[in-house]
């Protein structure tokens, strides 16, 4: 399916408060997140490189020990195998693209 | 720079009517496009896999010979080396992520 309407994709709650619509291409996974205010993302790392874009809301990210409040129009470039985590200060919409595919999200 | 505000990135007009803010990670390039109504994207292909998301406006895409009007919330998954092109029916905002990096966009 080369063309997909996001409205037709069912959300999955990947961790508590983190709801994603997921699309897997051959090399990349796109995740469209709806995050509930207050939800914590424990610090973790993965082999996947990640481009993370905040669409709305405020998200406090910790990346490689550096803390930053991200809001609309902020992008985080998360390298492979670098520790990151955070917390939704408000309800947030966030979009991630990962390389390679997140097999664990299928 | 792991955290970037899109407002600080200068736009480049890559082809006539296609203005992009570009971010290059190690393996992926993210392009935030502002496309002027009526602008044509000649059919082309590249080794890069592409995830393309329409944020606003209407874009007529031709992908591998199939024509589709894409509007808000529509995603196109464009495989490596598959012909695609199109035309902005209205002013559009489109976001692409490419794997691997678009060296030609640096």
N, CA and C atoms of all chains as a GROMACS GRO file, in nm:
protein
  636
    1UNK      N    1   0.085  -0.122   0.000
    1UNK     CA    2   0.000   0.000   0.000
    1UNK      C    3   0.088   0.126   0.000
    2UNK      N    4   0.108   0.186  -0.115
    2UNK     CA    5   0.196   0.304  -0.115
    2UNK      C    6   0.132   0.429  -0.053
    3UNK      N    7  -0.004   0.439  -0.056
    3UNK     CA    8  -0.072   0.557  -0.003
    3UNK      C    9  -0.158   0.515   0.116
    4UNK      N   10  -0.142   0.581   0.228
    4UNK     CA   11  -0.214   0.541   0.350
    4UNK      C   12  -0.272   0.666   0.417
    5UNK      N   13  -0.399   0.658   0.457
    5UNK     CA   14  -0.459   0.767   0.537
    5UNK      C   15  -0.436   0.732   0.684
    6UNK      N   16  -0.376   0.824   0.758
    6UNK     CA   17  -0.350   0.796   0.901
    6UNK      C   18  -0.479   0.762   0.975
    7UNK      N   19  -0.591   0.820   0.928
    7UNK     CA   20  -0.720   0.795   0.995
    7UNK      C   21  -0.760   0.648   0.993
    8UNK      N   22  -0.700   0.569   0.903
    8UNK     CA   23  -0.736   0.427   0.893
    8UNK      C   24  -0.645   0.337   0.977
    9UNK      N   25  -0.545   0.395   1.041
    9UNK     CA   26  -0.451   0.313   1.120
    9UNK      C   27  -0.495   0.314   1.266
   10UNK      N   28  -0.498   0.196   1.322
   10UNK     CA   29  -0.538   0.185   1.463
   10UNK      C   30  -0.420   0.222   1.554
   11UNK      N   31  -0.450   0.291   1.663
   11UNK     CA   32  -0.347   0.326   1.761
   11UNK      C   33  -0.310   0.206   1.847
   12UNK      N   34  -0.182   0.197   1.882
   12UNK     CA   35  -0.137   0.097   1.980
   12UNK      C   36  -0.077   0.172   2.098
   13UNK      N   37  -0.108   0.130   2.220
   13UNK     CA   38  -0.042   0.191   2.337
   13UNK      C   39   0.087   0.112   2.361
   14UNK      N   40   0.200   0.173   2.327
   14UNK     CA   41   0.328   0.102   2.328
   14UNK      C   42   0.382   0.095   2.471
   15UNK      N   43   0.379   0.209   2.540
   15UNK     CA   44   0.399   0.207   2.685
   15UNK      C   45   0.292   0.300   2.744
   16UNK      N   46   0.274   0.296   2.873
   16UNK     CA   47   0.161   0.366   2.935
   16UNK      C   48   0.158   0.515   2.894
   17UNK      N   49   0.048   0.555   2.831
   17UNK     CA   50   0.030   0.695   2.792
   17UNK      C   51   0.089   0.731   2.657
   18UNK      N   52   0.156   0.636   2.593
   18UNK     CA   53   0.220   0.659   2.462
   18UNK      C   54   0.147   0.577   2.355
   19UNK      N   55   0.059   0.645   2.279
   19UNK     CA   56  -0.026   0.580   2.179
   19UNK      C   57   0.029   0.611   2.041
   20UNK      N   58   0.055   0.508   1.961
   20UNK     CA   59   0.120   0.530   1.830
   20UNK      C   60   0.039   0.471   1.715
   21UNK      N   61   0.038   0.546   1.605
   21UNK     CA   62   0.001   0.490   1.475
   21UNK      C   63   0.133   0.462   1.405
   22UNK      N   64   0.150   0.340   1.358
   22UNK     CA   65   0.280   0.295   1.307
   22UNK      C   66   0.273   0.259   1.160
   23UNK      N   67   0.374   0.300   1.087
   23UNK     CA   68   0.387   0.264   0.946
   23UNK      C   69   0.528   0.212   0.924
   24UNK      N   70   0.537   0.094   0.866
   24UNK     CA   71   0.668   0.036   0.841
   24UNK      C   72   0.696   0.036   0.691
   25UNK      N   73   0.803   0.104   0.651
   25UNK     CA   74   0.850   0.095   0.513
   25UNK      C   75   0.956  -0.015   0.511
   26UNK      N   76   1.042  -0.018   0.408
   26UNK     CA   77   1.142  -0.124   0.404
   26UNK      C   78   1.255  -0.098   0.505
   27UNK      N   79   1.298   0.027   0.513
   27UNK     CA   80   1.412   0.061   0.599
   27UNK      C   81   1.378   0.150   0.718
   28UNK      N   82   1.258   0.210   0.714
   28UNK     CA   83   1.221   0.307   0.817
   28UNK      C   84   1.085   0.273   0.876
   29UNK      N   85   1.068   0.311   1.002
   29UNK     CA   86   0.938   0.305   1.068
   29UNK      C   87   0.899   0.447   1.106
   30UNK      N   88   0.776   0.487   1.070
   30UNK     CA   89   0.722   0.617   1.113
   30UNK      C   90   0.623   0.592   1.225
   31UNK      N   91   0.634   0.670   1.332
   31UNK     CA   92   0.544   0.658   1.446
   31UNK      C   93   0.479   0.793   1.472
   32UNK      N   94   0.346   0.794   1.473
   32UNK     CA   95   0.268   0.914   1.499
   32UNK      C   96   0.211   0.900   1.640
   33UNK      N   97   0.271   0.971   1.735
   33UNK     CA   98   0.240   0.952   1.877
   33UNK      C   99   0.139   1.053   1.929
   34UNK      N  100   0.048   1.003   2.014
   34UNK     CA  101  -0.035   1.088   2.098
   34UNK      C  102   0.005   1.051   2.240
   35UNK      N  103   0.059   1.147   2.311
   35UNK     CA  104   0.114   1.117   2.444
   35UNK      C  105   0.031   1.192   2.548
   36UNK      N  106  -0.007   1.119   2.654
   36UNK     CA  107  -0.087   1.181   2.759
   36UNK      C  108   0.002   1.258   2.857
   37UNK      N  109  -0.047   1.375   2.898
   37UNK     CA  110   0.026   1.460   2.993
   37UNK      C  111   0.071   1.377   3.112
   38UNK      N  112   0.195   1.398   3.154
   38UNK     CA  113   0.247   1.330   3.272
   38UNK      C  114   0.311   1.195   3.244
   39UNK      N  115   0.294   1.144   3.122
   39UNK     CA  116   0.347   1.009   3.094
   39UNK      C  117   0.500   1.012   3.084
   40UNK      N  118   0.560   0.915   3.148
   40UNK     CA  119   0.706   0.907   3.155
   40UNK      C  120   0.759   0.807   3.052
   41UNK      N  121   0.867   0.847   2.987
   41UNK     CA  122   0.940   0.757   2.897
   41UNK      C  123   1.072   0.726   2.965
   42UNK      N  124   1.085   0.605   3.022
   42UNK     CA  125   1.209   0.572   3.093
   42UNK      C  126   1.329   0.583   2.997
   43UNK      N  127   1.442   0.623   3.051
   43UNK     CA  128   1.562   0.633   2.966
   43UNK      C  129   1.594   0.495   2.907
   44UNK      N  130   1.626   0.496   2.780
   44UNK     CA  131   1.655   0.372   2.709
   44UNK      C  132   1.744   0.406   2.589
   45UNK      N  133   1.790   0.304   2.521
   45UNK     CA  134   1.867   0.326   2.398
   45UNK      C  135   1.838   0.211   2.303
   46UNK      N  136   1.862   0.235   2.176
   46UNK     CA  137   1.838   0.132   2.073
   46UNK      C  138   1.930   0.160   1.956
   47UNK      N  139   1.947   0.056   1.876
   47UNK     CA  140   2.038   0.068   1.761
   47UNK      C  141   1.984   0.166   1.656
   48UNK      N  142   1.851   0.192   1.662
   48UNK     CA  143   1.787   0.273   1.559
   48UNK      C  144   1.822   0.420   1.574
   49UNK      N  145   1.858   0.483   1.465
   49UNK     CA  146   1.866   0.628   1.464
   49UNK      C  147   1.722   0.682   1.461
   50UNK      N  148   1.700   0.798   1.522
   50UNK     CA  149   1.563   0.848   1.539
   50UNK      C  150   1.559   0.998   1.512
   51UNK      N  151   1.464   1.038   1.428
   51UNK     CA  152   1.434   1.181   1.408
   51UNK      C  153   1.298   1.205   1.472
   52UNK      N  154   1.292   1.298   1.566
   52UNK     CA  155   1.173   1.316   1.650
   52UNK      C  156   1.126   1.460   1.638
   53UNK      N  157   1.002   1.480   1.601
   53UNK     CA  158   0.948   1.615   1.576
   53UNK      C  159   0.828   1.639   1.665
   54UNK      N  160   0.830   1.747   1.740
   54UNK     CA  161   0.714   1.780   1.824
   54UNK      C  162   0.617   1.865   1.742
   55UNK      N  163   0.493   1.815   1.734
   55UNK     CA  164   0.388   1.882   1.657
   55UNK      C  165   0.308   1.976   1.748
   56UNK      N  166   0.278   1.929   1.869
   56UNK     CA  167   0.206   2.014   1.965
   56UNK      C  168   0.237   1.965   2.106
   57UNK      N  169   0.217   2.055   2.204
   57UNK     CA  170   0.241   2.022   2.343
   57UNK      C  171   0.385   2.047   2.384
   58UNK      N  172   0.417   2.010   2.508
   58UNK     CA  173   0.552   2.029   2.561
   58UNK      C  174   0.604   1.895   2.612
   59UNK      N  175   0.721   1.857   2.565
   59UNK     CA  176   0.783   1.731   2.604
   59UNK      C  177   0.923   1.761   2.658
   60UNK      N  178   0.949   1.713   2.779
   60UNK     CA  179   1.083   1.730   2.836
   60UNK      C  180   1.166   1.608   2.798
   61UNK      N  181   1.268   1.631   2.716
   61UNK     CA  182   1.352   1.518   2.672
   61UNK      C  183   1.487   1.524   2.742
   62UNK      N  184   1.536   1.406   2.777
   62UNK     CA  185   1.675   1.393   2.822
   62UNK      C  186   1.745   1.310   2.717
   63UNK      N  187   1.849   1.367   2.658
   63UNK     CA  188   1.921   1.299   2.551
   63UNK      C  189   2.068   1.308   2.585
   64UNK      N  190   2.129   1.194   2.605
   64UNK     CA  191   2.272   1.187   2.638
   64UNK      C  192   2.302   1.279   2.757
   65UNK      N  193   2.212   1.279   2.856
   65UNK     CA  194   2.232   1.357   2.977
   65UNK      C  195   2.190   1.503   2.968
   66UNK      N  196   2.154   1.549   2.847
   66UNK     CA  197   2.112   1.690   2.831
   66UNK      C  198   1.960   1.699   2.832
   67UNK      N  199   1.907   1.790   2.913
   67UNK     CA  200   1.763   1.806   2.926
   67UNK      C  201   1.718   1.924   2.841
   68UNK      N  202   1.605   1.908   2.773
   68UNK     CA  203   1.554   2.016   2.687
   68UNK      C  204   1.402   2.005   2.680
   69UNK      N  205   1.335   2.119   2.696
   69UNK     CA  206   1.189   2.121   2.672
   69UNK      C  207   1.168   2.139   2.522
   70UNK      N  208   1.096   2.046   2.462
   70UNK     CA  209   1.066   2.054   2.319
   70UNK      C  210   0.920   2.092   2.302
   71UNK      N  211   0.896   2.190   2.217
   71UNK     CA  212   0.756   2.219   2.183
   71UNK      C  213   0.744   2.233   2.031
   72UNK      N  214   0.630   2.283   1.985
   72UNK     CA  215   0.598   2.286   1.842
   72UNK      C  216   0.716   2.333   1.755
   73UNK      N  217   0.752   2.252   1.658
   73UNK     CA  218   0.857   2.293   1.565
   73UNK      C  219   0.997   2.260   1.611
   74UNK      N  220   1.008   2.186   1.723
   74UNK     CA  221   1.141   2.144   1.770
   74UNK      C  222   1.166   2.001   1.724
   75UNK      N  223   1.289   1.978   1.684
   75UNK     CA  224   1.331   1.846   1.635
   75UNK      C  225   1.446   1.796   1.720
   76UNK      N  226   1.444   1.668   1.752
   76UNK     CA  227   1.559   1.604   1.818
   76UNK      C  228   1.615   1.499   1.722
   77UNK      N  229   1.747   1.503   1.705
   77UNK     CA  230   1.815   1.399   1.626
   77UNK      C  231   1.883   1.306   1.726
   78UNK      N  232   1.832   1.186   1.736
   78UNK     CA  233   1.878   1.091   1.837
   78UNK      C  234   1.964   0.986   1.767
   79UNK      N  235   2.094   0.989   1.793
   79UNK     CA  236   2.182   0.892   1.725
   79UNK      C  237   2.157   0.750   1.776
   80UNK      N  238   2.202   0.657   1.699
   80UNK     CA  239   2.202   0.515   1.734
   80UNK      C  240   2.271   0.495   1.871
   81UNK      N  241   2.208   0.412   1.955
   81UNK     CA  242   2.270   0.369   2.082
   81UNK      C  243   2.304   0.484   2.178
   82UNK      N  244   2.227   0.592   2.174
   82UNK     CA  245   2.245   0.702   2.270
   82UNK      C  246   2.122   0.705   2.362
   83UNK      N  247   2.148   0.714   2.492
   83UNK     CA  248   2.042   0.707   2.592
   83UNK      C  249   1.949   0.829   2.582
   84UNK      N  250   1.818   0.803   2.587
   84UNK     CA  251   1.722   0.912   2.585
   84UNK      C  252   1.594   0.868   2.657
   85UNK      N  253   1.521   0.968   2.701
   85UNK     CA  254   1.395   0.943   2.770
   85UNK      C  255   1.328   1.076   2.791
   86UNK      N  256   1.225   1.079   2.877
   86UNK     CA  257   1.162   1.208   2.901
   86UNK      C  258   1.025   1.195   2.964
   87UNK      N  259   0.951   1.304   2.952
   87UNK     CA  260   0.820   1.312   3.016
   87UNK      C  261   0.736   1.413   2.940
   88UNK      N  262   0.609   1.379   2.920
   88UNK     CA  263   0.516   1.474   2.858
   88UNK      C  264   0.471   1.572   2.966
   89UNK      N  265   0.504   1.700   2.945
   89UNK     CA  266   0.462   1.804   3.040
   89UNK      C  267   0.313   1.832   3.020
   90UNK      N  268   0.270   1.831   2.894
   90UNK     CA  269   0.128   1.846   2.858
   90UNK      C  270   0.097   1.730   2.763
   91UNK      N  271  -0.030   1.718   2.722
   91UNK     CA  272  -0.060   1.626   2.611
   91UNK      C  273   0.027   1.669   2.493
   92UNK      N  274   0.080   1.572   2.421
   92UNK     CA  275   0.172   1.602   2.310
   92UNK      C  276   0.134   1.523   2.186
   93UNK      N  277   0.167   1.579   2.072
   93UNK     CA  278   0.172   1.503   1.947
   93UNK      C  279   0.318   1.505   1.902
   94UNK      N  280   0.372   1.388   1.878
   94UNK     CA  281   0.513   1.375   1.839
   94UNK      C  282   0.520   1.279   1.720
   95UNK      N  283   0.608   1.306   1.627
   95UNK     CA  284   0.629   1.215   1.514
   95UNK      C  285   0.773   1.172   1.511
   96UNK      N  286   0.794   1.043   1.502
   96UNK     CA  287   0.929   0.988   1.495
   96UNK      C  288   0.945   0.912   1.365
   97UNK      N  289   1.066   0.918   1.312
   97UNK     CA  290   1.104   0.822   1.208
   97UNK      C  291   1.232   0.754   1.254
   98UNK      N  292   1.232   0.622   1.243
   98UNK     CA  293   1.344   0.539   1.287
   98UNK      C  294   1.408   0.471   1.166
   99UNK      N  295   1.541   0.457   1.171
   99UNK     CA  296   1.614   0.372   1.078
   99UNK      C  297   1.703   0.282   1.161
  100UNK      N  298   1.710   0.152   1.144
  100UNK     CA  299   1.623   0.074   1.053
  100UNK      C  300   1.485   0.053   1.114
  101UNK      N  301   1.404  -0.029   1.049
  101UNK     CA  302   1.267  -0.058   1.093
  101UNK      C  303   1.266  -0.105   1.239
  102UNK      N  304   1.168  -0.059   1.315
  102UNK     CA  305   1.148  -0.106   1.453
  102UNK      C  306   1.072  -0.239   1.449
  103UNK      N  307   1.145  -0.347   1.438
  103UNK     CA  308   1.080  -0.479   1.433
  103UNK      C  309   0.998  -0.502   1.561
  104UNK      N  310   1.044  -0.441   1.672
  104UNK     CA  311   0.973  -0.459   1.800
  104UNK      C  312   0.840  -0.384   1.804
  105UNK      N  313   0.812  -0.299   1.707
  105UNK     CA  314   0.684  -0.224   1.700
  105UNK      C  315   0.586  -0.288   1.602
  106UNK      N  316   0.625  -0.397   1.536
  106UNK     CA  317   0.533  -0.458   1.438
  106UNK      C  318   0.416  -0.523   1.511
  107UNK      N  319   2.449   1.911   1.703
  107UNK     CA  320   2.330   1.977   1.761
  107UNK      C  321   2.213   1.878   1.768
  108UNK      N  322   2.191   1.818   1.884
  108UNK     CA  323   2.083   1.719   1.887
  108UNK      C  324   1.942   1.781   1.888
  109UNK      N  325   1.929   1.909   1.934
  109UNK     CA  326   1.797   1.974   1.940
  109UNK      C  327   1.798   2.094   1.845
  110UNK      N  328   1.701   2.101   1.757
  110UNK     CA  329   1.699   2.208   1.657
  110UNK      C  330   1.557   2.266   1.648
  111UNK      N  331   1.548   2.399   1.649
  111UNK     CA  332   1.419   2.465   1.624
  111UNK      C  333   1.408   2.489   1.473
  112UNK      N  334   1.300   2.440   1.413
  112UNK     CA  335   1.284   2.459   1.268
  112UNK      C  336   1.288   2.607   1.230
  113UNK      N  337   1.244   2.693   1.322
  113UNK     CA  338   1.241   2.838   1.294
  113UNK      C  339   1.381   2.894   1.267
  114UNK      N  340   1.486   2.822   1.310
  114UNK     CA  341   1.624   2.872   1.291
  114UNK      C  342   1.687   2.821   1.161
  115UNK      N  343   1.616   2.735   1.090
  115UNK     CA  344   1.673   2.678   0.967
  115UNK      C  345   1.627   2.760   0.848
  116UNK      N  346   1.722   2.794   0.762
  116UNK     CA  347   1.688   2.872   0.644
  116UNK      C  348   1.630   2.782   0.536
  117UNK      N  349   1.530   2.832   0.464
  117UNK     CA  350   1.472   2.756   0.354
  117UNK      C  351   1.561   2.761   0.230
  118UNK      N  352   1.563   2.649   0.157
  118UNK     CA  353   1.630   2.647   0.026
  118UNK      C  354   1.524   2.613  -0.079
  119UNK      N  355   1.527   2.682  -0.193
  119UNK     CA  356   1.436   2.645  -0.302
  119UNK      C  357   1.507   2.538  -0.385
  120UNK      N  358   1.464   2.415  -0.370
  120UNK     CA  359   1.536   2.301  -0.431
  120UNK      C  360   1.501   2.292  -0.579
  121UNK      N  361   1.372   2.298  -0.609
  121UNK     CA  362   1.330   2.319  -0.748
  121UNK      C  363   1.221   2.426  -0.743
  122UNK      N  364   1.185   2.480  -0.856
  122UNK     CA  365   1.094   2.596  -0.859
  122UNK      C  366   0.965   2.569  -0.780
  123UNK      N  367   0.943   2.651  -0.677
  123UNK     CA  368   0.820   2.639  -0.599
  123UNK      C  369   0.830   2.542  -0.483
  124UNK      N  370   0.943   2.470  -0.470
  124UNK     CA  371   0.962   2.370  -0.364
  124UNK      C  372   1.071   2.421  -0.267
  125UNK      N  373   1.025   2.475  -0.153
  125UNK     CA  374   1.114   2.535  -0.054
  125UNK      C  375   1.129   2.440   0.064
  126UNK      N  376   1.252   2.406   0.100
  126UNK     CA  377   1.272   2.306   0.206
  126UNK      C  378   1.361   2.357   0.318
  127UNK      N  379   1.322   2.319   0.440
  127UNK     CA  380   1.414   2.324   0.553
  127UNK      C  381   1.468   2.183   0.569
  128UNK      N  382   1.599   2.169   0.573
  128UNK     CA  383   1.661   2.037   0.567
  128UNK      C  384   1.741   2.007   0.693
  129UNK      N  385   1.728   1.885   0.739
  129UNK     CA  386   1.805   1.838   0.854
  129UNK      C  387   1.866   1.704   0.818
  130UNK      N  388   1.998   1.694   0.835
  130UNK     CA  389   2.066   1.570   0.801
  130UNK      C  390   2.112   1.501   0.928
  131UNK      N  391   2.064   1.380   0.952
  131UNK     CA  392   2.116   1.297   1.060
  131UNK      C  393   2.225   1.209   0.999
  132UNK      N  394   2.262   1.100   1.067
  132UNK     CA  395   2.369   1.016   1.010
  132UNK      C  396   2.317   0.934   0.890
  133UNK      N  397   2.197   0.880   0.905
  133UNK     CA  398   2.142   0.791   0.802
  133UNK      C  399   2.021   0.846   0.729
  134UNK      N  400   1.960   0.950   0.787
  134UNK     CA  401   1.835   1.002   0.731
  134UNK      C  402   1.844   1.152   0.708
  135UNK      N  403   1.770   1.198   0.609
  135UNK     CA  404   1.749   1.342   0.588
  135UNK      C  405   1.601   1.372   0.605
  136UNK      N  406   1.569   1.473   0.686
  136UNK     CA  407   1.431   1.520   0.700
  136UNK      C  408   1.417   1.649   0.621
  137UNK      N  409   1.310   1.659   0.543
  137UNK     CA  410   1.284   1.778   0.462
  137UNK      C  411   1.145   1.830   0.497
  138UNK      N  412   1.138   1.957   0.535
  138UNK     CA  413   1.012   2.023   0.569
  138UNK      C  414   0.981   2.118   0.454
  139UNK      N  415   0.886   2.080   0.370
  139UNK     CA  416   0.860   2.151   0.244
  139UNK      C  417   0.744   2.249   0.256
  140UNK      N  418   0.764   2.364   0.192
  140UNK     CA  419   0.655   2.456   0.164
  140UNK      C  420   0.649   2.462   0.012
  141UNK      N  421   0.537   2.420  -0.043
  141UNK     CA  422   0.526   2.409  -0.188
  141UNK      C  423   0.421   2.508  -0.238
  142UNK      N  424   0.457   2.581  -0.341
  142UNK     CA  425   0.363   2.679  -0.396
  142UNK      C  426   0.264   2.612  -0.491
  143UNK      N  427   0.138   2.657  -0.481
  143UNK     CA  428   0.031   2.603  -0.567
  143UNK      C  429   0.076   2.604  -0.712
  144UNK      N  430   0.048   2.495  -0.782
  144UNK     CA  431   0.078   2.488  -0.925
  144UNK      C  432   0.217   2.435  -0.956
  145UNK      N  433   0.302   2.423  -0.854
  145UNK     CA  434   0.441   2.382  -0.882
  145UNK      C  435   0.447   2.234  -0.918
  146UNK      N  436   0.523   2.206  -1.020
  146UNK     CA  437   0.533   2.070  -1.074
  146UNK      C  438   0.661   2.002  -1.025
  147UNK      N  439   0.647   1.877  -0.986
  147UNK     CA  440   0.762   1.794  -0.952
  147UNK      C  441   0.777   1.691  -1.064
  148UNK      N  442   0.874   1.712  -1.153
  148UNK     CA  443   0.889   1.617  -1.265
  148UNK      C  444   0.913   1.475  -1.211
  149UNK      N  445   0.861   1.376  -1.285
  149UNK     CA  446   0.883   1.237  -1.241
  149UNK      C  447   1.033   1.208  -1.236
  150UNK      N  448   1.072   1.141  -1.128
  150UNK     CA  449   1.214   1.111  -1.106
  150UNK      C  450   1.222   0.989  -1.014
  151UNK      N  451   1.340   0.938  -0.996
  151UNK     CA  452   1.360   0.828  -0.902
  151UNK      C  453   1.497   0.844  -0.839
  152UNK      N  454   1.515   0.782  -0.722
  152UNK     CA  455   1.642   0.789  -0.650
  152UNK      C  456   1.655   0.665  -0.564
  153UNK      N  457   1.779   0.639  -0.526
  153UNK     CA  458   1.806   0.519  -0.445
  153UNK      C  459   1.743   0.529  -0.307
  154UNK      N  460   1.709   0.653  -0.263
  154UNK     CA  461   1.663   0.676  -0.127
  154UNK      C  462   1.518   0.629  -0.110
  155UNK      N  463   1.494   0.556  -0.005
  155UNK     CA  464   1.356   0.529   0.036
  155UNK      C  465   1.301   0.659   0.096
  156UNK      N  466   1.171   0.682   0.079
  156UNK     CA  467   1.112   0.810   0.120
  156UNK      C  468   0.978   0.788   0.188
  157UNK      N  469   0.961   0.850   0.304
  157UNK     CA  470   0.831   0.854   0.372
  157UNK      C  471   0.783   0.998   0.361
  158UNK      N  472   0.666   1.019   0.303
  158UNK     CA  473   0.618   1.152   0.267
  158UNK      C  474   0.482   1.174   0.334
  159UNK      N  475   0.471   1.283   0.412
  159UNK     CA  476   0.348   1.308   0.488
  159UNK      C  477   0.293   1.445   0.450
  160UNK      N  478   0.167   1.450   0.410
  160UNK     CA  479   0.106   1.580   0.379
  160UNK      C  480   0.046   1.639   0.506
  161UNK      N  481   0.091   1.761   0.537
  161UNK     CA  482   0.047   1.831   0.658
  161UNK      C  483  -0.072   1.921   0.625
  162UNK      N  484  -0.066   1.988   0.512
  162UNK     CA  485  -0.179   2.073   0.470
  162UNK      C  486  -0.174   2.089   0.318
  163UNK      N  487  -0.289   2.122   0.261
  163UNK     CA  488  -0.299   2.143   0.117
  163UNK      C  489  -0.331   2.014   0.043
  164UNK      N  490  -0.332   2.024  -0.089
  164UNK     CA  491  -0.361   1.908  -0.175
  164UNK      C  492  -0.247   1.891  -0.274
  165UNK      N  493  -0.194   1.771  -0.277
  165UNK     CA  494  -0.082   1.739  -0.366
  165UNK      C  495  -0.121   1.617  -0.450
  166UNK      N  496  -0.111   1.632  -0.582
  166UNK     CA  497  -0.140   1.518  -0.670
  166UNK      C  498  -0.010   1.444  -0.695
  167UNK      N  499  -0.003   1.321  -0.644
  167UNK     CA  500   0.120   1.243  -0.661
  167UNK      C  501   0.099   1.133  -0.764
  168UNK      N  502   0.203   1.111  -0.844
  168UNK     CA  503   0.206   0.993  -0.931
  168UNK      C  504   0.320   0.908  -0.879
  169UNK      N  505   0.287   0.786  -0.841
  169UNK     CA  506   0.388   0.696  -0.785
  169UNK      C  507   0.376   0.564  -0.858
  170UNK      N  508   0.482   0.527  -0.928
  170UNK     CA  509   0.483   0.402  -1.003
  170UNK      C  510   0.360   0.395  -1.095
  171UNK      N  511   0.327   0.508  -1.157
  171UNK     CA  512   0.216   0.513  -1.252
  171UNK      C  513   0.078   0.531  -1.191
  172UNK      N  514   0.070   0.526  -1.057
  172UNK     CA  515  -0.061   0.543  -0.991
  172UNK      C  516  -0.076   0.687  -0.942
  173UNK      N  517  -0.191   0.748  -0.975
  173UNK     CA  518  -0.215   0.887  -0.938
  173UNK      C  519  -0.303   0.891  -0.814
  174UNK      N  520  -0.270   0.980  -0.721
  174UNK     CA  521  -0.350   0.991  -0.597
  174UNK      C  522  -0.343   1.136  -0.548
  175UNK      N  523  -0.459   1.190  -0.510
  175UNK     CA  524  -0.458   1.322  -0.445
  175UNK      C  525  -0.430   1.297  -0.297
  176UNK      N  526  -0.326   1.362  -0.246
  176UNK     CA  527  -0.292   1.349  -0.104
  176UNK      C  528  -0.328   1.479  -0.034
  177UNK      N  529  -0.396   1.466   0.078
  177UNK     CA  530  -0.420   1.585   0.161
  177UNK      C  531  -0.387   1.552   0.306
  178UNK      N  532  -0.423   1.641   0.397
  178UNK     CA  533  -0.384   1.631   0.538
  178UNK      C  534  -0.399   1.490   0.594
  179UNK      N  535  -0.291   1.437   0.651
  179UNK     CA  536  -0.299   1.306   0.714
  179UNK      C  537  -0.276   1.190   0.619
  180UNK      N  538  -0.240   1.220   0.493
  180UNK     CA  539  -0.208   1.112   0.399
  180UNK      C  540  -0.056   1.094   0.394
  181UNK      N  541  -0.018   0.968   0.386
  181UNK     CA  542   0.124   0.932   0.382
  181UNK      C  543   0.150   0.852   0.255
  182UNK      N  544   0.262   0.879   0.191
  182UNK     CA  545   0.307   0.796   0.079
  182UNK      C  546   0.438   0.730   0.119
  183UNK      N  547   0.445   0.599   0.095
  183UNK     CA  548   0.570   0.525   0.118
  183UNK      C  549   0.631   0.500  -0.020
  184UNK      N  550   0.741   0.567  -0.047
  184UNK     CA  551   0.802   0.563  -0.180
  184UNK      C  552   0.927   0.476  -0.172
  185UNK      N  553   0.922   0.358  -0.234
  185UNK     CA  554   1.038   0.269  -0.225
  185UNK      C  555   1.157   0.324  -0.304
  186UNK      N  556   1.270   0.270  -0.275
  186UNK     CA  557   1.394   0.298  -0.346
  186UNK      C  558   1.374   0.276  -0.497
  187UNK      N  559   1.426   0.368  -0.578
  187UNK     CA  560   1.428   0.351  -0.724
  187UNK      C  561   1.292   0.330  -0.788
  188UNK      N  562   1.188   0.390  -0.732
  188UNK     CA  563   1.055   0.385  -0.795
  188UNK      C  564   1.019   0.527  -0.840
  189UNK      N  565   0.973   0.537  -0.964
  189UNK     CA  566   0.944   0.667  -1.025
  189UNK      C  567   0.829   0.737  -0.952
  190UNK      N  568   0.846   0.866  -0.925
  190UNK     CA  569   0.738   0.944  -0.864
  190UNK      C  570   0.754   1.090  -0.902
  191UNK      N  571   0.643   1.160  -0.892
  191UNK     CA  572   0.640   1.302  -0.923
  191UNK      C  573   0.504   1.356  -0.886
  192UNK      N  574   0.472   1.476  -0.932
  192UNK     CA  575   0.339   1.526  -0.900
  192UNK      C  576   0.329   1.675  -0.917
  193UNK      N  577   0.225   1.729  -0.853
  193UNK     CA  578   0.193   1.871  -0.870
  193UNK      C  579   0.117   1.918  -0.746
  194UNK      N  580   0.152   2.036  -0.698
  194UNK     CA  581   0.077   2.096  -0.587
  194UNK      C  582  -0.051   2.157  -0.644
  195UNK      N  583  -0.165   2.104  -0.601
  195UNK     CA  584  -0.295   2.158  -0.647
  195UNK      C  585  -0.322   2.291  -0.576
  196UNK      N  586  -0.283   2.295  -0.447
  196UNK     CA  587  -0.291   2.418  -0.367
  196UNK      C  588  -0.153   2.438  -0.303
  197UNK      N  589  -0.134   2.548  -0.230
  197UNK     CA  590  -0.015   2.557  -0.146
  197UNK      C  591  -0.015   2.435  -0.054
  198UNK      N  592   0.099   2.376  -0.030
  198UNK     CA  593   0.108   2.253   0.051
  198UNK      C  594   0.220   2.266   0.153
  199UNK      N  595   0.203   2.195   0.264
  199UNK     CA  596   0.313   2.164   0.354
  199UNK      C  597   0.330   2.014   0.352
  200UNK      N  598   0.451   1.970   0.325
  200UNK     CA  599   0.481   1.826   0.314
  200UNK      C  600   0.608   1.799   0.392
  201UNK      N  601   0.613   1.685   0.459
  201UNK     CA  602   0.735   1.645   0.530
  201UNK      C  603   0.783   1.512   0.476
  202UNK      N  604   0.910   1.508   0.442
  202UNK     CA  605   0.970   1.384   0.392
  202UNK      C  606   1.081   1.342   0.485
  203UNK      N  607   1.097   1.211   0.497
  203UNK     CA  608   1.221   1.158   0.554
  203UNK      C  609   1.276   1.058   0.454
  204UNK      N  610   1.406   1.072   0.428
  204UNK     CA  611   1.475   0.987   0.330
  204UNK      C  612   1.579   0.901   0.401
  205UNK      N  613   1.595   0.779   0.353
  205UNK     CA  614   1.708   0.694   0.390
  205UNK      C  615   1.772   0.645   0.263
  206UNK      N  616   1.901   0.648   0.242
  206UNK     CA  617   1.999   0.715   0.330
  206UNK      C  618   1.994   0.867   0.310
  207UNK      N  619   2.090   0.937   0.371
  207UNK     CA  620   2.098   1.082   0.363
  207UNK      C  621   2.100   1.130   0.217
  208UNK      N  622   2.030   1.239   0.190
  208UNK     CA  623   2.032   1.302   0.058
  208UNK      C  624   2.156   1.391   0.047
  209UNK      N  625   2.265   1.332   0.006
  209UNK     CA  626   2.391   1.409  -0.008
  209UNK      C  627   2.370   1.526  -0.105
  210UNK      N  628   2.281   1.505  -0.204
  210UNK     CA  629   2.255   1.609  -0.303
  210UNK      C  630   2.177   1.728  -0.245
  211UNK      N  631   2.125   1.716  -0.123
  211UNK     CA  632   2.051   1.827  -0.059
  211UNK      C  633   2.139   1.901   0.041
  212UNK      N  634   2.263   1.860   0.061
  212UNK     CA  635   2.348   1.929   0.159
  212UNK      C  636   2.388   2.068   0.108
   0.00000   0.00000   0.00000
